[in-house]
Amino acid sequence: MRTKDSKQDETMNKLITGVLAAMLYLAVPLSQAAEDKPTWDGLTEIKPKRMDVAYVLPGADFSKYSKLMFDPVEVAFKNDWAENYNRNTTLSQRLTPEHIEKTAQAAKDAFTEAFAEEYKKAGLQIVTESGPDVLRIRPGVVDLYIIAPDTMTAGRSRTYTMESGEATLFLEARDSTTGALLGRALDRRETRNTGRVQISNSVTNLSDFKALFRQWAGISIKGFKELQELSPIPADLKPGQKLQD
């Protein structure tokens, strides 16, 4: 389990972590992504209500979008996560490329299922084809860190934790027909803390991360509906501006 100091250090560097995560995911040049800028690819930074970082296109009109389409979610683990874990565990419990691939696929499936279910509950229509009323969302889960991954090996010793890990959500919104970039958002969160030590395995890890994905889905739904209500976005949007109180 990580130390208290390391957690505090990561909390203090949320923005840096998020920007670097997006840089990894999008292959954005270091000179552009590593600097703290009020704009990003023509988007202007706003002060979001629920996420760490958000950028929108001044003048964008989200009210014309009544449907959404999602690109396949991409998953990227935290740098050196597997290497560090394998360094501190027994040979029989080390993560293999197969373990990592299965874990990534499980995260992709859980994310896709959670978002589809929550968006359906909210009455939003998800489609698979572009159109003038379709907003295209590119999702990513980056810097995924699992405290106690389950290698499911025979005789594996039990691991106890209070939380399963953390990750950073990345969302990018584009017009589905023109490809015009309309917004980006980043948010780093830990999985729920149960307040008590419990056994950690593949079942508990998946349950905790799916709960996190559902939370992100709910946040993104509220954000989308608010953007619809506030559209068109002011053309003279100032960096750091709140779209609403």
Phi and psi in degrees as a GROMACS rama.xvg file:
@    title "Ramachandran Plot"
@    xaxis  label "Phi"
@    yaxis  label "Psi"
@TYPE xy
-69.9039  153.762  ARG-2
-77.0112  163.212  THR-3
-62.2244  -39.1499  LYS-4
-64.1312  -40.2376  ASP-5
-67.046  -35.815  SER-6
-65.4733  -43.1543  LYS-7
-63.1518  -39.2654  GLN-8
-63.8629  -40.2999  ASP-9
-70.1335  -36.9155  GLU-10
-62.6555  -40.4986  THR-11
-66.4873  -20.1148  MET-12
-114.627  35.3775  ASN-13
-56.8883  -48.124  LYS-14
-62.9025  -44.1723  LEU-15
-62.7745  -44.5066  ILE-16
-60.2783  -46.0221  THR-17
-63.7712  -43.2764  GLY-18
-66.6927  -42.3785  VAL-19
-66.4988  -34.7798  LEU-20
-63.8628  -44.4816  ALA-21
-64.5922  -35.3573  ALA-22
-62.1001  -42.793  MET-23
-62.3774  -44.3958  LEU-24
-69.2317  -39.4165  TYR-25
-99.8334  -6.78274  LEU-26
59.2423  37.1572  ALA-27
-70.7703  138.012  VAL-28
-55.4901  141.668  PRO-29
-58.0122  -39.6038  LEU-30
-62.283  -25.3651  SER-31
-91.4676  -45.3622  GLN-32
-83.5647  -28.8049  ALA-33
-78.7536  -18.3212  ALA-34
-88.0675  148.316  GLU-35
-82.8821  99.0563  ASP-36
-118.121  146.505  LYS-37
-77.528  -9.54048  PRO-38
-129.582  157.978  THR-39
-152.879  109.25  TRP-40
53.6544  42.084  ASP-41
86.7141  -6.42553  GLY-42
-89.7133  151.751  LEU-43
-110.631  135.041  THR-44
-68.7305  134.466  GLU-45
-119.532  169.536  ILE-46
-94.7895  102.422  LYS-47
-78.0124  157.438  PRO-48
-84.1653  -32.0848  LYS-49
-127.054  -13.4561  ARG-50
-113.138  164.903  MET-51
-69.5571  -44.7098  ASP-52
-139.275  139.243  VAL-53
-148.326  141.205  ALA-54
-131.509  139.957  TYR-55
-134.659  161.083  VAL-56
-86.4231  121.116  LEU-57
-56.1508  133.26  PRO-58
85.9015  -3.91724  GLY-59
-65.4077  144.074  ALA-60
-116.312  103.103  ASP-61
-86.8273  -9.13081  PHE-62
-69.9726  -19.3687  SER-63
-81.5641  -5.34275  LYS-64
-98.2174  114.597  TYR-65
-106.821  -6.63296  SER-66
-134.964  160.462  LYS-67
-133.499  149.033  LEU-68
-129.328  139.233  MET-69
-110.621  130.996  PHE-70
-70.6604  158.288  ASP-71
-57.9891  134.929  PRO-72
-69.366  139.498  VAL-73
-104.075  141.805  GLU-74
-124.599  129.971  VAL-75
-133.814  128.326  ALA-76
-77.7469  159.817  PHE-77
-61.1561  141.701  LYS-78
-57.4786  130.995  ASN-79
69.0829  11.0197  ASP-80
-59.2114  -53.2692  TRP-81
-66.8767  -40.1166  ALA-82
-62.0456  -45.4627  GLU-83
-66.9202  -38.851  ASN-84
-64.3285  -45.509  TYR-85
-65.5852  -29.5755  ASN-86
-67.2793  -26.5237  ARG-87
-111.295  20.1461  ASN-88
-133.461  173.187  THR-89
-75.7127  160.88  THR-90
-58.7443  -40.6982  LEU-91
-70.0548  -19.7742  SER-92
-104.675  6.71899  GLN-93
-70.1812  149.592  ARG-94
-75.9803  134.381  LEU-95
-105.742  166.226  THR-96
-55.207  -33.8302  PRO-97
-66.4459  -42.3109  GLU-98
-60.1745  -45.3901  HIS-99
-64.0681  -41.9805  ILE-100
-64.1771  -42.9697  GLU-101
-65.5406  -39.547  LYS-102
-65.2144  -42.2291  THR-103
-62.8663  -41.8529  ALA-104
-66.171  -38.7358  GLN-105
-63.1519  -39.0447  ALA-106
-66.0812  -42.0284  ALA-107
-60.7496  -46.0495  LYS-108
-64.1666  -43.0206  ASP-109
-65.0766  -41.5269  ALA-110
-63.3316  -49.5708  PHE-111
-59.4365  -44.3754  THR-112
-65.8372  -44.7734  GLU-113
-62.486  -45.7482  ALA-114
-67.2677  -41.5214  PHE-115
-61.6522  -42.8797  ALA-116
-67.019  -44.8077  GLU-117
-69.2794  -38.1481  GLU-118
-68.6743  -35.5473  TYR-119
-65.9733  -42.6638  LYS-120
-60.1518  -34.3842  LYS-121
-80.563  -1.86561  ALA-122
80.3461  17.3739  GLY-123
-94.3141  137.621  LEU-124
-92.489  126.004  GLN-125
-103.866  126.772  ILE-126
-120.563  172.967  VAL-127
-116.013  -1.75254  THR-128
-123.344  146.049  GLU-129
-73.0312  162.354  SER-130
-175.772  168.187  GLY-131
-64.8687  -19.8828  PRO-132
-108.465  19.8764  ASP-133
-114.285  125.249  VAL-134
-97.1257  128.33  LEU-135
-96.6413  127.248  ARG-136
-111.921  129.119  ILE-137
-107.391  109.163  ARG-138
-102.274  150.695  PRO-139
-148.621  144.509  GLY-140
-116.147  110.729  VAL-141
-121.284  166.779  VAL-142
54.1189  34.6589  ASP-143
-66.5555  125.272  LEU-144
-130.547  117.153  TYR-145
-107.356  120.58  ILE-146
-63.5638  -45.9537  ILE-147
-132.751  78.0299  ALA-148
-63.7844  146.087  PRO-149
-99.7356  111.374  ASP-150
-85.1562  -7.18609  THR-151
55.5189  37.2119  MET-152
-88.2738  152.475  THR-153
-63.6219  134.58  ALA-154
75.733  14.6055  GLY-155
-63.4699  131.279  ARG-156
-71.0398  152.066  SER-157
-75.0116  142.718  ARG-158
-118.872  136.197  THR-159
-116.406  131.342  TYR-160
-141.591  168.786  THR-161
-102.415  -13.6339  MET-162
-151.395  160.323  GLU-163
-90.9452  -26.7162  SER-164
157.344  -151.73  GLY-165
-154.906  168.096  GLU-166
-164.695  168.634  ALA-167
-119.804  128.499  THR-168
-87.7924  138.216  LEU-169
-126.52  128.607  PHE-170
-129.936  135.097  LEU-171
-127.885  132.902  GLU-172
-113.653  132.723  ALA-173
-137.618  154.147  ARG-174
-66.8456  130.558  ASP-175
-72.6056  -21.8783  SER-176
-94.88  -39.8036  THR-177
-95.9332  -19.6838  THR-178
78.5474  5.70151  GLY-179
-61.1161  130.789  ALA-180
-76.3795  126.488  LEU-181
-115.959  -23.5869  LEU-182
-175.289  158.757  GLY-183
-143.587  150.862  ARG-184
-146.99  147.268  ALA-185
-133.84  141.465  LEU-186
-153.911  122.387  ASP-187
-102.529  131.053  ARG-188
-144.744  153.751  ARG-189
-93.3418  156.797  GLU-190
-68.6799  166.532  THR-191
-60.2341  142.526  ARG-192
-98.2461  118.575  ASN-193
-73.824  -16.8348  THR-194
83.0454  -1.21601  GLY-195
-145.879  152.88  ARG-196
-74.6724  132.528  VAL-197
-142.136  163.014  GLN-198
-63.6566  135.179  ILE-199
-110.461  126.356  SER-200
-150.481  -173.019  ASN-201
-61.9869  -33.416  SER-202
-70.3317  -48.6646  VAL-203
-68.2581  -38.6702  THR-204
-60.0356  -47.8166  ASN-205
-64.0135  -41.1695  LEU-206
-62.3207  -44.0676  SER-207
-67.0548  -41.9948  ASP-208
-71.9049  -33.2663  PHE-209
-66.0846  -36.5509  LYS-210
-62.3733  -39.0085  ALA-211
-64.6468  -42.6544  LEU-212
-63.1497  -38.1537  PHE-213
-64.6839  -39.7546  ARG-214
-61.7144  -44.5022  GLN-215
-63.5018  -38.9581  TRP-216
-60.5648  -45.3335  ALA-217
-61.7441  -41.1958  GLY-218
-63.8133  -43.4302  ILE-219
-67.819  -34.1904  SER-220
-64.0343  -46.67  ILE-221
-61.4836  -41.3126  LYS-222
-63.2493  -41.9246  GLY-223
-64.7482  -44.4687  PHE-224
-65.5743  -36.184  LYS-225
-67.4086  -39.6174  GLU-226
-63.9748  -36.4739  LEU-227
-62.4786  -45.2889  GLN-228
-67.2302  -32.583  GLU-229
-91.1419  -2.36606  LEU-230
-75.749  149.279  SER-231
-73.8661  148.167  PRO-232
-65.8256  138.779  ILE-233
-53.0862  133.676  PRO-234
-70.3424  -23.7471  ALA-235
-101.418  34.0565  ASP-236
-56.1629  131.126  LEU-237
-99.7576  142.388  LYS-238
-55.3295  132.89  PRO-239
83.3263  3.25698  GLY-240
-73.5771  144.413  GLN-241
-85.9422  135.74  LYS-242
-77.7188  -25.684  LEU-243
-157.122  159.758  GLN-244
